[in-house]
Amino acid sequence: MMVNIPDGRQSFTVNGEKMTPGISLSNSEVGLASLSIAAFVLRLVCTNGSISKTEVSTSYRHISTKIVKQLPEVFSKVSQELMLKRDQFKLSLASRVDHIESTIDRFNKQFLLNKTEKEAVEWALPQEYGETMFHVVNTYTKAAHYKELTAESEYRLQRVGGMILEMVG
């Protein structure tokens, strides 16, 4: 399960597009993984979401009671860090990519994407094609909309987009 909670009060514009940051909560459907809390940025023009691991991203084992005590503080810290994501998006627009196809191929290998995830990225590339890291990040988040993906792969592609964004700056 994954729930993204946008915070419209902190929306910003990058390259003429409205972006809304928020908090992403994910949890294993069968209880084998932990509850995770991270920042995300929703690109409103197409509802692509980039989930970024932040310095205050955290996870909890299901049997832990720490979450009850720490959750308000974690939400507050993640919310504060979301403005850093705005600056990374702006930097991504200034970061030129000369060969987007080979850059994406390297990222596919680096993040060990499976065959269907790679197909999703190939499907998304023409829709997000451009000459900056902004376009590369958006290719991965757009790929999460590919119809053949499992929920896990959708989440993974959003995380890959977030991790690539973190590399900028």
C-alpha positions as CSV (number, residue, x, y, z in Angstrom):
1,M,0.0,0.0,0.0
2,M,1.2,3.5,-0.8
3,V,-0.5,6.8,0.2
4,N,0.8,10.2,-1.0
5,I,-0.4,13.2,0.9
6,P,0.2,16.4,-1.0
7,D,0.6,19.8,0.8
8,G,-0.9,22.4,-1.5
9,R,0.3,25.2,0.8
10,Q,3.9,24.5,-0.3
11,S,3.3,24.3,-4.1
12,F,5.8,25.9,-6.4
13,T,6.4,26.3,-10.1
14,V,9.4,24.9,-12.1
15,N,9.6,25.5,-15.9
16,G,6.1,26.7,-15.9
17,E,4.7,23.6,-14.3
18,K,3.0,23.5,-10.9
19,M,4.6,21.1,-8.4
20,T,3.1,20.1,-5.1
21,P,5.3,18.5,-2.4
22,G,4.0,16.1,0.2
23,I,4.6,13.0,2.3
24,S,4.6,9.5,0.9
25,L,3.7,6.6,3.2
26,S,4.2,3.0,2.1
27,N,3.6,-0.3,3.8
28,S,3.9,-3.9,2.9
29,E,0.5,-5.5,2.1
30,V,1.5,-8.7,3.9
31,G,3.5,-7.2,6.7
32,L,6.9,-8.4,5.5
33,A,8.3,-4.9,5.0
34,S,8.3,-1.9,7.3
35,L,6.2,1.3,7.2
36,S,8.2,3.9,5.3
37,I,7.8,7.7,5.3
38,A,9.5,9.8,2.6
39,A,9.0,13.1,0.8
40,F,7.5,13.2,-2.7
41,V,6.8,15.9,-5.3
42,L,3.7,15.6,-7.5
43,R,3.9,17.2,-10.9
44,L,0.4,18.4,-11.4
45,V,0.4,18.7,-15.2
46,C,0.5,14.9,-15.5
47,T,0.2,13.6,-12.0
48,N,3.8,12.1,-12.2
49,G,5.1,11.6,-8.7
50,S,8.8,11.6,-7.7
51,I,9.4,9.9,-4.3
52,S,12.7,11.1,-2.8
53,K,14.5,9.6,0.1
54,T,15.2,12.6,2.3
55,E,17.6,12.9,5.3
56,V,14.6,12.5,7.5
57,S,13.0,9.6,5.6
58,T,12.4,6.8,8.1
59,S,10.9,3.4,8.4
60,Y,9.6,1.3,11.2
61,R,9.2,-2.4,11.8
62,H,5.6,-3.3,12.4
63,I,6.2,-4.5,15.9
64,S,7.9,-1.2,17.0
65,T,6.1,1.3,19.1
66,K,8.5,4.1,18.1
67,I,6.3,5.2,15.3
68,V,3.6,6.4,17.7
69,K,6.1,8.7,19.5
70,Q,8.1,9.9,16.5
71,L,5.5,10.3,13.8
72,P,4.7,14.0,14.5
73,E,8.4,14.9,14.5
74,V,9.0,12.9,11.3
75,F,6.1,14.6,9.5
76,S,7.4,18.0,10.5
77,K,11.0,17.3,9.4
78,V,9.9,15.9,6.0
79,S,7.7,18.9,5.4
80,Q,10.6,21.3,6.1
81,E,12.9,19.4,3.7
82,L,10.4,19.5,0.8
83,M,11.6,23.0,-0.1
84,L,15.0,21.5,-0.8
85,K,13.4,19.4,-3.5
86,R,12.1,22.6,-5.2
87,D,15.7,23.7,-5.5
88,Q,16.8,20.4,-6.9
89,F,14.1,20.6,-9.6
90,K,15.4,24.0,-10.5
91,L,18.9,22.7,-10.7
92,S,17.8,19.8,-12.8
93,L,16.5,22.3,-15.4
94,A,20.0,23.8,-15.6
95,S,21.7,20.4,-15.9
96,R,22.1,19.7,-19.6
97,V,22.2,16.1,-20.8
98,D,23.8,15.6,-24.2
99,H,22.7,12.0,-24.9
100,I,19.5,11.3,-23.1
101,E,19.1,7.8,-24.4
102,S,22.5,6.6,-23.2
103,T,22.0,8.4,-19.9
104,I,18.7,6.6,-19.4
105,D,20.4,3.3,-20.4
106,R,23.1,3.8,-17.7
107,F,20.4,4.6,-15.1
108,N,18.4,1.5,-16.1
109,K,21.6,-0.6,-15.4
110,Q,22.6,1.3,-12.3
111,F,19.1,0.8,-10.7
112,L,18.8,-2.8,-12.0
113,L,15.4,-2.2,-13.7
114,N,13.7,-5.4,-14.8
115,K,12.5,-5.9,-18.4
116,T,9.0,-4.5,-17.9
117,E,10.3,-1.4,-16.0
118,K,12.8,-0.8,-18.9
119,E,9.8,-1.1,-21.4
120,A,8.0,1.5,-19.3
121,V,10.9,3.9,-19.4
122,E,11.1,3.4,-23.2
123,W,7.4,4.1,-23.5
124,A,7.7,7.3,-21.4
125,L,10.8,8.7,-23.0
126,P,9.1,10.2,-26.1
127,Q,6.5,11.9,-23.9
128,E,9.1,13.5,-21.6
129,Y,12.0,13.9,-24.1
130,G,14.3,16.9,-23.6
131,E,17.9,17.9,-23.0
132,T,18.0,18.3,-19.2
133,M,18.0,16.1,-16.1
134,F,14.5,17.5,-15.4
135,H,13.4,15.5,-18.5
136,V,15.3,12.4,-17.3
137,V,13.6,12.5,-13.9
138,N,10.2,13.0,-15.5
139,T,10.8,10.1,-17.8
140,Y,11.1,7.8,-14.9
141,T,8.1,9.2,-13.0
142,K,6.0,9.1,-16.2
143,A,7.1,5.5,-16.7
144,A,5.2,4.6,-13.5
145,H,2.0,5.1,-15.5
146,Y,2.8,2.2,-17.8
147,K,-0.2,-0.2,-17.7
148,E,1.8,-3.4,-17.5
149,L,3.5,-2.6,-14.2
150,T,2.9,-4.0,-10.8
151,A,2.3,-1.7,-8.0
152,E,5.8,-2.5,-6.7
153,S,7.3,-1.5,-10.1
154,E,5.3,1.7,-10.2
155,Y,6.6,2.7,-6.8
156,R,10.1,1.6,-7.8
157,L,10.1,3.9,-10.8
158,Q,8.9,6.8,-8.8
159,R,11.7,6.1,-6.3
160,V,14.3,5.9,-9.2
161,G,13.1,9.3,-10.4
162,G,13.5,10.7,-6.9
163,M,17.0,9.2,-6.5
164,I,18.1,10.6,-9.9
165,L,16.8,14.0,-8.7
166,E,18.9,13.7,-5.6
167,M,22.0,13.3,-7.7
168,V,21.5,16.8,-9.1
169,G,23.2,19.4,-7.1
